[in-house]
Amino acid sequence: MTADDYRALVADGFQRRARAAGFQQWRTEAAMTGGCTHPIRLSGQWAIQDTATGTALASRSGHVTVPCGNRRESVCVACSDRYAADAFHLLKAGLTGETKGIPASVADKPRMFLTLTAPSFGPVHNRRAPHGKAIPCRCGEYHHPDDPRIGQPLDPEGYDYTGHVLWQAHAGDLWHRFTTYLKRYLAQAAGLPQRLFAEHARLSFAKVAEFQRRGVIHFHAVLRLDGPEGAGDPTPRWVTSDVLTDAIRLAHANTVLTSPEVDGQTWELAFGEQIDIRPIRPADAGQVEDDQGVITDDRLASYVAKYATKGTGKSEAVDRRIRTQADIDRLRVTEHHRRIIQTAWDLVTPVPCPDCHPEGFHAPEGCGCEHAQYCATCNNGGEVSRTVLWHRLHPEQGDKPDPLDALKPRHWAHMLAFRGHFLTKSCYYSVPFRQIRDDRRRYRHDEVLAELGVTDDSITVINDWSLVSVGHRTPEERELAAAIAERQREERKRRFDSERRD
């Protein structure tokens, strides 16, 4: 089939779908979901009844289509746009205040934009331009920004894949320990015992994890020092930008974890030596940073929201969990990222059953398993999880799982062993995603009640829906939905630009 034949076939499929019965209704529903490319189809009924009389004031029954809500752009552009918008408002509320119940005084508090990187696990191809001028990679070549070799190891056999996976699996724990140390050094700067820090100040933060081309994450974070009651409480006078910067550097230098043992070896896990600490000032400029390297609020919120929706990107990992070795074999990823995933998968490979194979392996000449009619330990499978063997070797640990099993590297192999959320925040930094979504639902609810001329006190809402299907029925519907999402995105951009000029 030639390229022209293929284009003609695709065009014919679109034309058949556009002429099919019910297309206008489908198009309306697709537009109402924002052009979701992976929608959820429900069947049931919805009604608003007058509580006193039982009269239905408004109702709908049959099938409805709702957005999937997936934050990954590679899965659904429309829903990732909505997630990015929510992330922007969440971040900006904690930066500038005057919205979502956060006071404007937060803009005057000590705030830092922090980037924590991962250590090196082996040299990789990269494109360096330290002063705006590109310099050769270690391989001796100049790499184009889109060169697929960027991020790939120069020596794959010498690359520490096990250390890479273990660091990824502990990245969230490293962040937690970093914030603990940061509070400790802030307390020391104030001459306070660490246990009293919470009575004088509160560390608020929002962070996002970004995958680098080499398949390892680093953290971008906004740090803010509040009074003990949170955003509305004045920051203690002893907290300055210099004090916060010094405490960050000390916490970064001392944050270390020891990995579980793998084949008799452990790894000392820490953040990379590169660290970027920049102060944040109120938003009155059009750049992410000004000539002095100072971060501005509005662009920073957009910058962080972008990474919150990128996920692992298209080249680093996959969008769904890996369940079998065959899934790994079929992945369309680089060989480097395949090896990261394979290493995560192999870390918790089942071990020989200690009852069937007491020597730790199956011996063809006889090892005991041939005499057992049934083994309750492995159900005659011959293999068990590492935790079973861990309990045999360490009975004093009780019900605790094997340290490697506890990391669940197979469960998170599709994320290159990273186990955390991409966007997290402390409780008092800003409002949660839940509140933003509830506000949106409440707005629509109030809008309907205003049209009906009733209030919440006089009505009963009935919602009864069940799942029918997920996703569009044909590739043509998916492509048409994506086109609707793109058109709505362009309309929002034009409207926003017009509002900004006014």
ROTOR-355752 format. One record per residue (C-alpha): residue in one letter; z negated, x, y negated. Coordinates in nm, 2 decimals, padded with zeros to 4 digits. Example, Ala and Ser with C-alpha at 12.3 -4.5 7.8 and 13.67 -1.06 7.14 Angstrom:
BEGIN
+------+--------+--------+--------+
| keke |     zz |     xx |     yy |
+------+--------+--------+--------+
|    a | -00.78 |  01.23 |  00.45 |
|    s | -00.71 |  01.37 |  00.11 |
+------+--------+--------+--------+
This chain:
BEGIN
+------+--------+--------+--------+
| keke |     zz |     xx |     yy |
+------+--------+--------+--------+
|    m |  00.00 |  00.00 |  00.00 |
|    t |  00.10 |  00.14 | -00.34 |
|    a | -00.12 |  00.13 | -00.65 |
|    d |  00.10 | -00.14 | -00.80 |
|    d |  00.07 | -00.35 | -00.48 |
|    y | -00.31 | -00.31 | -00.49 |
|    r | -00.33 | -00.42 | -00.86 |
|    a | -00.10 | -00.72 | -00.79 |
|    l | -00.33 | -00.82 | -00.50 |
|    v | -00.64 | -00.79 | -00.72 |
|    a | -00.48 | -00.99 | -01.00 |
|    d | -00.38 | -01.26 | -00.75 |
|    g | -00.74 | -01.28 | -00.62 |
|    f | -00.86 | -01.34 | -00.98 |
|    q | -00.60 | -01.60 | -01.04 |
|    r | -00.69 | -01.79 | -00.72 |
|    r | -01.06 | -01.79 | -00.82 |
|    a | -00.98 | -01.91 | -01.17 |
|    r | -00.77 | -02.20 | -01.04 |
|    a | -01.02 | -02.30 | -00.77 |
|    a | -01.23 | -02.62 | -00.80 |
|    g | -01.56 | -02.57 | -00.98 |
|    f | -01.46 | -02.25 | -01.16 |
|    q | -01.58 | -02.37 | -01.50 |
|    q | -01.92 | -02.47 | -01.36 |
|    w | -01.95 | -02.13 | -01.19 |
|    r | -01.85 | -01.95 | -01.52 |
|    t | -02.11 | -02.15 | -01.71 |
|    e | -02.38 | -02.06 | -01.46 |
|    a | -02.27 | -01.69 | -01.46 |
|    a | -02.29 | -01.68 | -01.84 |
|    m | -02.64 | -01.84 | -01.83 |
|    t | -02.76 | -01.55 | -01.61 |
|    g | -02.61 | -01.30 | -01.86 |
|    g | -02.34 | -01.20 | -01.62 |
|    c | -02.58 | -01.09 | -01.34 |
|    t | -02.38 | -00.93 | -01.07 |
|    h | -02.64 | -00.99 | -00.79 |
|    p | -02.77 | -01.34 | -00.87 |
|    i | -03.02 | -01.55 | -00.67 |
|    r | -02.90 | -01.90 | -00.57 |
|    l | -03.18 | -02.16 | -00.54 |
|    s | -03.18 | -02.52 | -00.42 |
|    g | -03.44 | -02.78 | -00.53 |
|    q | -03.55 | -02.98 | -00.84 |
|    w | -03.71 | -02.95 | -01.18 |
|    a | -03.85 | -03.23 | -01.38 |
|    i | -04.07 | -03.30 | -01.68 |
|    q | -04.26 | -03.62 | -01.64 |
|    d | -04.48 | -03.83 | -01.88 |
|    t | -04.83 | -03.79 | -01.73 |
|    a | -04.94 | -04.14 | -01.83 |
|    t | -04.64 | -04.34 | -01.70 |
|    g | -04.47 | -04.10 | -01.45 |
|    t | -04.14 | -04.15 | -01.63 |
|    a | -03.90 | -03.85 | -01.60 |
|    l | -03.82 | -03.72 | -01.95 |
|    a | -03.58 | -03.45 | -01.82 |
|    s | -03.48 | -03.34 | -01.47 |
|    r | -03.23 | -03.14 | -01.28 |
|    s | -03.17 | -03.11 | -00.90 |
|    g | -02.93 | -02.94 | -00.68 |
|    h | -02.83 | -02.57 | -00.70 |
|    v | -02.92 | -02.32 | -00.98 |
|    t | -02.84 | -01.95 | -01.02 |
|    v | -03.10 | -01.71 | -01.17 |
|    p | -03.08 | -01.34 | -01.25 |
|    c | -03.18 | -01.09 | -00.99 |
|    g | -03.40 | -00.90 | -01.24 |
|    n | -03.31 | -00.56 | -01.10 |
|    r | -03.37 | -00.28 | -01.35 |
|    r | -03.11 | -00.04 | -01.21 |
|    e | -02.79 | -00.03 | -01.40 |
|    s | -02.60 |  00.07 | -01.08 |
|    v | -02.71 | -00.26 | -00.92 |
|    c | -02.68 | -00.50 | -01.21 |
|    v | -02.58 | -00.41 | -01.57 |
|    a | -02.69 | -00.74 | -01.71 |
|    c | -03.04 | -00.73 | -01.57 |
|    s | -03.09 | -00.36 | -01.65 |
|    d | -03.00 | -00.45 | -02.01 |
|    r | -03.27 | -00.71 | -02.02 |
|    y | -03.52 | -00.46 | -01.87 |
|    a | -03.42 | -00.20 | -02.13 |
|    a | -03.48 | -00.44 | -02.41 |
|    d | -03.82 | -00.53 | -02.27 |
|    a | -03.90 | -00.16 | -02.23 |
|    f | -03.79 | -00.09 | -02.59 |
|    h | -04.02 | -00.36 | -02.73 |
|    l | -04.31 | -00.24 | -02.51 |
|    l | -04.27 |  00.12 | -02.63 |
|    k | -04.21 |  00.04 | -02.99 |
|    a | -04.51 | -00.20 | -03.01 |
|    g | -04.74 |  00.09 | -02.91 |
|    l | -04.56 |  00.32 | -03.16 |
|    t | -04.54 |  00.12 | -03.48 |
|    g | -04.75 | -00.19 | -03.42 |
|    e | -04.70 | -00.51 | -03.63 |
|    t | -04.58 | -00.68 | -03.32 |
|    k | -04.70 | -00.81 | -02.98 |
|    g | -05.06 | -00.82 | -03.12 |
|    i | -05.07 | -00.44 | -03.18 |
|    p | -05.19 | -00.35 | -03.54 |
|    a | -04.97 | -00.15 | -03.77 |
|    s | -05.25 |  00.11 | -03.80 |
|    v | -05.13 |  00.27 | -03.47 |
|    a | -04.85 |  00.44 | -03.67 |
|    d | -05.11 |  00.65 | -03.86 |
|    k | -05.29 |  00.78 | -03.55 |
|    p | -05.23 |  01.12 | -03.38 |
|    r | -04.93 |  01.07 | -03.15 |
|    m | -04.72 |  01.31 | -02.95 |
|    f | -04.40 |  01.30 | -02.76 |
|    l | -04.45 |  01.52 | -02.45 |
|    t | -04.21 |  01.64 | -02.19 |
|    l | -04.34 |  01.78 | -01.86 |
|    t | -04.09 |  01.95 | -01.63 |
|    a | -04.09 |  02.04 | -01.26 |
|    p | -04.11 |  02.40 | -01.14 |
|    s | -03.82 |  02.58 | -00.98 |
|    f | -03.76 |  02.56 | -00.61 |
|    g | -03.46 |  02.79 | -00.62 |
|    p | -03.18 |  02.88 | -00.87 |
|    v | -02.92 |  02.61 | -00.94 |
|    h | -02.59 |  02.59 | -01.12 |
|    n | -02.64 |  02.48 | -01.48 |
|    r | -02.48 |  02.47 | -01.82 |
|    r | -02.70 |  02.65 | -02.08 |
|    a | -02.65 |  02.64 | -02.45 |
|    p | -02.97 |  02.76 | -02.61 |
|    h | -02.84 |  02.79 | -02.96 |
|    g | -02.54 |  02.55 | -02.94 |
|    k | -02.32 |  02.81 | -02.78 |
|    a | -02.26 |  02.79 | -02.40 |
|    i | -02.36 |  03.10 | -02.20 |
|    p | -02.25 |  03.17 | -01.84 |
|    c | -02.44 |  03.02 | -01.54 |
|    r | -02.61 |  03.26 | -01.30 |
|    c | -02.30 |  03.23 | -01.08 |
|    g | -02.10 |  03.39 | -01.37 |
|    e | -01.89 |  03.08 | -01.46 |
|    y | -01.90 |  02.84 | -01.75 |
|    h | -01.96 |  02.49 | -01.63 |
|    h | -01.82 |  02.18 | -01.79 |
|    p | -02.09 |  01.91 | -01.85 |
|    d | -01.93 |  01.69 | -01.58 |
|    d | -01.90 |  01.97 | -01.33 |
|    p | -02.03 |  01.83 | -01.00 |
|    r | -02.18 |  02.17 | -00.91 |
|    i | -02.44 |  02.14 | -01.19 |
|    g | -02.78 |  02.09 | -01.03 |
|    q | -02.66 |  02.22 | -00.69 |
|    p | -02.84 |  02.53 | -00.54 |
|    l | -02.67 |  02.87 | -00.57 |
|    d | -02.82 |  02.95 | -00.23 |
|    p | -02.88 |  02.63 | -00.03 |
|    e | -03.03 |  02.82 |  00.26 |
|    g | -03.29 |  02.98 |  00.03 |
|    y | -03.38 |  02.66 | -00.16 |
|    d | -03.73 |  02.54 | -00.10 |
|    y | -03.65 |  02.18 |  00.01 |
|    t | -03.99 |  02.12 |  00.16 |
|    g | -04.17 |  02.23 | -00.16 |
|    h | -03.93 |  02.01 | -00.36 |
|    v | -04.01 |  01.70 | -00.15 |
|    l | -04.39 |  01.77 | -00.16 |
|    w | -04.38 |  01.82 | -00.54 |
|    q | -04.19 |  01.49 | -00.58 |
|    a | -04.44 |  01.30 | -00.36 |
|    h | -04.73 |  01.44 | -00.57 |
|    a | -04.58 |  01.40 | -00.91 |
|    g | -04.78 |  01.08 | -00.99 |
|    d | -05.10 |  01.25 | -00.87 |
|    l | -05.02 |  01.55 | -01.09 |
|    w | -04.98 |  01.32 | -01.39 |
|    h | -05.32 |  01.15 | -01.31 |
|    r | -05.49 |  01.49 | -01.29 |
|    f | -05.32 |  01.60 | -01.61 |
|    t | -05.46 |  01.30 | -01.81 |
|    t | -05.81 |  01.36 | -01.65 |
|    y | -05.80 |  01.73 | -01.77 |
|    l | -05.66 |  01.62 | -02.11 |
|    k | -05.96 |  01.40 | -02.17 |
|    r | -06.19 |  01.68 | -02.05 |
|    y | -06.05 |  01.93 | -02.30 |
|    l | -06.06 |  01.67 | -02.58 |
|    a | -06.42 |  01.61 | -02.51 |
|    q | -06.49 |  01.98 | -02.52 |
|    a | -06.31 |  02.01 | -02.85 |
|    a | -06.55 |  01.74 | -02.99 |
|    g | -06.86 |  01.90 | -02.83 |
|    l | -06.91 |  01.60 | -02.60 |
|    p | -06.98 |  01.58 | -02.22 |
|    q | -06.67 |  01.45 | -02.04 |
|    r | -06.87 |  01.14 | -01.93 |
|    l | -06.92 |  01.04 | -02.29 |
|    f | -06.55 |  01.07 | -02.40 |
|    a | -06.48 |  00.70 | -02.33 |
|    e | -06.76 |  00.61 | -02.57 |
|    h | -06.59 |  00.79 | -02.86 |
|    a | -06.21 |  00.78 | -02.80 |
|    r | -05.95 |  00.65 | -02.57 |
|    l | -05.63 |  00.82 | -02.45 |
|    s | -05.34 |  00.57 | -02.45 |
|    f | -05.00 |  00.66 | -02.32 |
|    a | -04.66 |  00.54 | -02.20 |
|    k | -04.44 |  00.76 | -01.98 |
|    v | -04.11 |  00.74 | -01.81 |
|    a | -03.97 |  00.95 | -01.52 |
|    e | -03.62 |  01.09 | -01.55 |
|    f | -03.42 |  01.25 | -01.27 |
|    q | -03.26 |  01.58 | -01.35 |
|    r | -02.92 |  01.68 | -01.19 |
|    r | -03.10 |  01.89 | -00.94 |
|    g | -03.27 |  01.58 | -00.80 |
|    v | -03.62 |  01.64 | -00.93 |
|    i | -03.80 |  01.43 | -01.19 |
|    h | -03.96 |  01.52 | -01.52 |
|    f | -04.18 |  01.31 | -01.74 |
|    h | -04.13 |  01.20 | -02.10 |
|    a | -04.45 |  01.05 | -02.24 |
|    v | -04.59 |  00.91 | -02.57 |
|    l | -04.95 |  01.00 | -02.61 |
|    r | -05.18 |  00.83 | -02.87 |
|    l | -05.55 |  00.88 | -02.94 |
|    d | -05.74 |  00.56 | -03.02 |
|    g | -06.10 |  00.47 | -03.08 |
|    p | -06.30 |  00.35 | -02.77 |
|    e | -06.18 | -00.01 | -02.81 |
|    g | -05.81 |  00.07 | -02.80 |
|    a | -05.52 |  00.02 | -03.05 |
|    g | -05.72 | -00.17 | -03.31 |
|    d | -06.00 |  00.09 | -03.32 |
|    p | -05.98 |  00.38 | -03.56 |
|    t | -05.93 |  00.73 | -03.41 |
|    p | -06.23 |  00.96 | -03.45 |
|    r | -06.20 |  01.20 | -03.74 |
|    w | -06.23 |  01.50 | -03.52 |
|    v | -05.90 |  01.42 | -03.34 |
|    t | -05.61 |  01.59 | -03.52 |
|    s | -05.26 |  01.67 | -03.41 |
|    d | -05.36 |  02.04 | -03.36 |
|    v | -05.66 |  01.94 | -03.14 |
|    l | -05.44 |  01.71 | -02.93 |
|    t | -05.17 |  01.98 | -02.90 |
|    d | -05.42 |  02.25 | -02.78 |
|    a | -05.58 |  02.01 | -02.53 |
|    i | -05.23 |  01.92 | -02.39 |
|    r | -05.15 |  02.29 | -02.34 |
|    l | -05.49 |  02.35 | -02.16 |
|    a | -05.45 |  02.05 | -01.94 |
|    h | -05.09 |  02.15 | -01.85 |
|    a | -05.20 |  02.51 | -01.76 |
|    n | -05.48 |  02.39 | -01.53 |
|    t | -05.33 |  02.10 | -01.35 |
|    v | -05.28 |  02.21 | -00.99 |
|    l | -05.29 |  02.03 | -00.65 |
|    t | -05.27 |  02.17 | -00.30 |
|    s | -05.02 |  02.00 | -00.07 |
|    p | -05.09 |  01.89 |  00.29 |
|    e | -05.02 |  02.15 |  00.55 |
|    v | -04.66 |  02.16 |  00.69 |
|    d | -04.61 |  02.40 |  00.99 |
|    g | -04.92 |  02.59 |  00.89 |
|    q | -04.82 |  02.63 |  00.53 |
|    t | -04.95 |  02.47 |  00.21 |
|    w | -04.80 |  02.47 | -00.14 |
|    e | -04.98 |  02.49 | -00.48 |
|    l | -04.82 |  02.21 | -00.68 |
|    a | -04.81 |  02.22 | -01.06 |
|    f | -04.58 |  02.13 | -01.35 |
|    g | -04.31 |  02.37 | -01.46 |
|    e | -04.38 |  02.63 | -01.72 |
|    q | -04.15 |  02.46 | -01.97 |
|    i | -04.34 |  02.20 | -02.18 |
|    d | -04.22 |  02.03 | -02.50 |
|    i | -04.48 |  01.89 | -02.74 |
|    r | -04.37 |  01.72 | -03.06 |
|    p | -04.55 |  01.51 | -03.32 |
|    i | -04.43 |  01.15 | -03.40 |
|    r | -04.41 |  01.01 | -03.75 |
|    p | -04.33 |  00.66 | -03.87 |
|    a | -03.97 |  00.55 | -03.83 |
|    d | -03.77 |  00.60 | -04.14 |
|    a | -03.48 |  00.81 | -04.02 |
|    g | -03.17 |  00.76 | -03.82 |
|    q | -03.22 |  01.04 | -03.56 |
|    v | -03.43 |  01.09 | -03.26 |
|    e | -03.57 |  01.40 | -03.44 |
|    d | -03.54 |  01.54 | -03.79 |
|    d | -03.46 |  01.89 | -03.90 |
|    q | -03.82 |  01.99 | -03.83 |
|    g | -03.81 |  01.86 | -03.47 |
|    v | -04.03 |  01.56 | -03.55 |
|    i | -03.97 |  01.25 | -03.34 |
|    t | -03.91 |  00.91 | -03.50 |
|    d | -04.03 |  00.58 | -03.35 |
|    d | -03.73 |  00.36 | -03.34 |
|    r | -03.49 |  00.61 | -03.17 |
|    l | -03.77 |  00.73 | -02.94 |
|    a | -03.83 |  00.38 | -02.81 |
|    s | -03.46 |  00.35 | -02.74 |
|    y | -03.44 |  00.69 | -02.58 |
|    v | -03.73 |  00.62 | -02.34 |
|    a | -03.60 |  00.27 | -02.26 |
|    k | -03.27 |  00.42 | -02.16 |
|    y | -03.43 |  00.64 | -01.90 |
|    a | -03.65 |  00.35 | -01.78 |
|    t | -03.33 |  00.17 | -01.67 |
|    k | -03.13 |  00.47 | -01.54 |
|    g | -03.34 |  00.50 | -01.23 |
|    t | -03.21 |  00.78 | -01.01 |
|    g | -02.86 |  00.75 | -01.15 |
|    k | -02.54 |  00.75 | -00.95 |
|    s | -02.54 |  01.10 | -00.82 |
|    e | -02.91 |  01.17 | -00.73 |
|    a | -03.01 |  00.90 | -00.48 |
|    v | -02.95 |  00.56 | -00.35 |
|    d | -03.05 |  00.21 | -00.46 |
|    r | -03.20 |  00.08 | -00.14 |
|    r | -03.44 |  00.21 |  00.12 |
|    i | -03.33 |  00.42 |  00.41 |
|    r | -03.43 |  00.28 |  00.75 |
|    t | -03.25 |  00.50 |  01.00 |
|    q | -03.09 |  00.84 |  01.04 |
|    a | -02.75 |  00.66 |  01.05 |
|    d | -02.82 |  00.55 |  00.69 |
|    i | -02.86 |  00.91 |  00.58 |
|    d | -02.54 |  01.01 |  00.76 |
|    r | -02.34 |  00.75 |  00.58 |
|    l | -02.47 |  00.83 |  00.23 |
|    r | -02.21 |  00.92 | -00.04 |
|    v | -02.42 |  01.18 | -00.21 |
|    t | -02.39 |  01.56 | -00.27 |
|    e | -02.50 |  01.78 |  00.02 |
|    h | -02.80 |  01.90 | -00.19 |
|    h | -02.93 |  01.55 | -00.24 |
|    r | -02.86 |  01.46 |  00.13 |
|    r | -03.08 |  01.76 |  00.23 |
|    i | -03.36 |  01.64 |  00.00 |
|    i | -03.35 |  01.30 |  00.16 |
|    q | -03.32 |  01.45 |  00.51 |
|    t | -03.62 |  01.68 |  00.44 |
|    a | -03.83 |  01.38 |  00.33 |
|    w | -03.72 |  01.19 |  00.65 |
|    d | -03.80 |  01.48 |  00.88 |
|    l | -04.15 |  01.56 |  00.73 |
|    v | -04.30 |  01.28 |  00.93 |
|    t | -04.09 |  01.29 |  01.25 |
|    p | -04.28 |  01.13 |  01.53 |
|    v | -04.47 |  01.37 |  01.76 |
|    p | -04.50 |  01.38 |  02.14 |
|    c | -04.76 |  01.13 |  02.27 |
|    p | -05.08 |  01.33 |  02.34 |
|    d | -05.15 |  01.13 |  02.66 |
|    c | -04.80 |  01.15 |  02.80 |
|    h | -04.73 |  01.51 |  02.69 |
|    p | -05.06 |  01.69 |  02.64 |
|    e | -04.88 |  02.02 |  02.59 |
|    g | -04.70 |  01.87 |  02.29 |
|    f | -04.35 |  01.86 |  02.44 |
|    h | -04.17 |  01.71 |  02.74 |
|    a | -04.13 |  01.95 |  03.03 |
|    p | -03.86 |  01.86 |  03.28 |
|    e | -04.05 |  02.03 |  03.55 |
|    g | -04.34 |  01.80 |  03.50 |
|    c | -04.59 |  01.74 |  03.22 |
|    g | -04.79 |  01.44 |  03.33 |
|    c | -04.57 |  01.16 |  03.19 |
|    e | -04.40 |  01.11 |  03.52 |
|    h | -04.73 |  00.99 |  03.68 |
|    a | -04.81 |  00.73 |  03.42 |
|    q | -04.68 |  00.38 |  03.49 |
|    y | -04.78 |  00.26 |  03.14 |
|    c | -04.92 |  00.44 |  02.84 |
|    a | -05.11 |  00.23 |  02.59 |
|    t | -05.09 |  00.50 |  02.32 |
|    c | -04.71 |  00.51 |  02.29 |
|    n | -04.61 |  00.20 |  02.48 |
|    n | -04.40 |  00.43 |  02.71 |
|    g | -04.20 |  00.54 |  02.41 |
|    g | -04.31 |  00.90 |  02.45 |
|    e | -04.37 |  00.95 |  02.08 |
|    v | -04.63 |  00.84 |  01.83 |
|    s | -04.68 |  00.88 |  01.45 |
|    r | -04.85 |  01.19 |  01.32 |
|    t | -05.16 |  00.98 |  01.23 |
|    v | -05.23 |  00.91 |  01.60 |
|    l | -05.24 |  01.28 |  01.67 |
|    w | -05.44 |  01.34 |  01.35 |
|    h | -05.71 |  01.10 |  01.46 |
|    r | -05.73 |  01.29 |  01.80 |
|    l | -05.77 |  01.62 |  01.62 |
|    h | -05.99 |  01.50 |  01.34 |
|    p | -06.21 |  01.22 |  01.47 |
|    e | -06.45 |  01.28 |  01.18 |
|    q | -06.19 |  01.14 |  00.94 |
|    g | -06.23 |  00.79 |  01.07 |
|    d | -05.94 |  00.56 |  00.98 |
|    k | -05.78 |  00.80 |  00.73 |
|    p | -05.41 |  00.86 |  00.80 |
|    d | -05.25 |  01.20 |  00.84 |
|    p | -05.21 |  01.35 |  00.49 |
|    l | -04.83 |  01.37 |  00.53 |
|    d | -04.81 |  01.01 |  00.67 |
|    a | -05.01 |  00.90 |  00.37 |
|    l | -04.74 |  01.02 |  00.14 |
|    k | -04.49 |  00.79 |  00.31 |
|    p | -04.19 |  01.02 |  00.26 |
|    r | -03.96 |  00.81 |  00.48 |
|    h | -04.05 |  00.50 |  00.28 |
|    w | -03.95 |  00.68 | -00.05 |
|    a | -03.67 |  00.90 |  00.09 |
|    h | -03.41 |  00.70 | -00.11 |
|    m | -03.60 |  00.80 | -00.42 |
|    l | -03.59 |  01.17 | -00.32 |
|    a | -03.96 |  01.13 | -00.22 |
|    f | -04.07 |  01.03 | -00.58 |
|    r | -04.33 |  00.76 | -00.52 |
|    g | -04.41 |  00.65 | -00.87 |
|    h | -04.28 |  00.38 | -01.11 |
|    f | -04.03 |  00.49 | -01.36 |
|    l | -04.21 |  00.34 | -01.66 |
|    t | -04.59 |  00.33 | -01.67 |
|    k | -04.84 |  00.29 | -01.94 |
|    s | -05.22 |  00.29 | -01.99 |
|    c | -05.39 | -00.05 | -02.03 |
|    y | -05.45 | -00.03 | -02.40 |
|    y | -05.12 |  00.14 | -02.51 |
|    s | -04.93 | -00.18 | -02.56 |
|    v | -04.86 | -00.52 | -02.40 |
|    p | -04.75 | -00.53 | -02.03 |
|    f | -04.41 | -00.63 | -01.91 |
|    r | -04.56 | -00.95 | -01.78 |
|    q | -04.66 | -01.07 | -02.13 |
|    i | -04.31 | -01.00 | -02.27 |
|    r | -04.16 | -01.21 | -01.99 |
|    d | -04.42 | -01.48 | -02.03 |
|    d | -04.35 | -01.49 | -02.40 |
|    r | -03.98 | -01.54 | -02.33 |
|    r | -04.05 | -01.82 | -02.08 |
|    r | -04.29 | -01.98 | -02.32 |
|    y | -04.03 | -01.98 | -02.59 |
|    r | -03.78 | -02.16 | -02.37 |
|    h | -04.04 | -02.40 | -02.26 |
|    d | -04.15 | -02.49 | -02.61 |
|    e | -03.78 | -02.52 | -02.71 |
|    v | -03.73 | -02.79 | -02.44 |
|    l | -04.05 | -02.97 | -02.54 |
|    a | -03.95 | -02.98 | -02.91 |
|    e | -03.62 | -03.14 | -02.81 |
|    l | -03.80 | -03.40 | -02.61 |
|    g | -04.06 | -03.45 | -02.88 |
|    v | -04.36 | -03.41 | -02.65 |
|    t | -04.65 | -03.16 | -02.60 |
|    d | -04.80 | -02.99 | -02.30 |
|    d | -05.09 | -03.23 | -02.30 |
|    s | -04.88 | -03.53 | -02.23 |
|    i | -04.64 | -03.40 | -01.96 |
|    t | -04.64 | -03.27 | -01.60 |
|    v | -04.38 | -03.01 | -01.50 |
|    i | -04.24 | -03.02 | -01.15 |
|    n | -04.07 | -02.71 | -01.00 |
|    d | -03.97 | -02.70 | -00.64 |
|    w | -03.70 | -02.44 | -00.54 |
|    s | -03.61 | -02.26 | -00.22 |
|    l | -03.38 | -01.96 | -00.16 |
|    v | -03.02 | -02.03 | -00.06 |
|    s | -02.84 | -01.70 | -00.10 |
|    v | -02.83 | -01.37 | -00.29 |
|    g | -02.52 | -01.22 | -00.46 |
|    h | -02.18 | -01.35 | -00.54 |
|    r | -01.96 | -01.50 | -00.27 |
|    t | -01.65 | -01.29 | -00.34 |
|    p | -01.57 | -00.95 | -00.50 |
|    e | -01.37 | -01.14 | -00.76 |
|    e | -01.68 | -01.33 | -00.87 |
|    r | -01.88 | -01.01 | -00.90 |
|    e | -01.61 | -00.85 | -01.12 |
|    l | -01.58 | -01.16 | -01.34 |
|    a | -01.96 | -01.17 | -01.38 |
|    a | -01.95 | -00.80 | -01.48 |
|    a | -01.69 | -00.88 | -01.74 |
|    i | -01.90 | -01.16 | -01.88 |
|    a | -02.20 | -00.92 | -01.90 |
|    e | -01.99 | -00.66 | -02.08 |
|    r | -01.86 | -00.92 | -02.33 |
|    q | -02.21 | -01.04 | -02.40 |
|    r | -02.33 | -00.68 | -02.45 |
|    e | -02.05 | -00.62 | -02.70 |
|    e | -02.14 | -00.94 | -02.89 |
|    r | -02.50 | -00.83 | -02.91 |
|    k | -02.40 | -00.49 | -03.05 |
|    r | -02.18 | -00.65 | -03.32 |
|    r | -02.45 | -00.89 | -03.41 |
|    f | -02.71 | -00.61 | -03.43 |
|    d | -02.48 | -00.39 | -03.64 |
|    s | -02.42 | -00.68 | -03.88 |
|    e | -02.79 | -00.75 | -03.91 |
|    r | -02.87 | -00.38 | -03.97 |
|    r | -02.61 | -00.36 | -04.26 |
|    d | -02.75 | -00.67 | -04.42 |
+------+--------+--------+--------+
